[in-house]
Amino acid sequence: MTTVQIGDITVAYAEAGSGESDSTPIILVHGLAEDSRSWADTQQELAEFHTFAYDLRGHGSTTPGNGEGSLDVLPRDVGQAAEGNVPADGGVLPV
């Protein structure tokens, strides 16, 4: 697991795949009451792609932070965590 600090939280994510293809990176976001481990098999199946499976705020190894933790902040957290991991043109396939 890799972590990145975003405001008041530490976001954890599992990065996988060769990234050798010219494909768009794939961001895998788990459902509520799960964590990034739910994507482990999928990441193996998508080994020819560059994938990132994030633990949402308060799930898995990502800290809950001091914020409200509403559904409104979750996409922002993932977007900020993805910065630097996706192409500058913003091309990304969220799943």
Secondary structure, 3 states (H helix, E strand, C coil): CEEEEECCEEEEEEEECCCCCCCCCEEEECCCCCCHHHHHHHHHHCCCCCEEEECCCCCCCCCCCCCCCCCCHHHHHHHHHHCCCCCCCCCCEEC
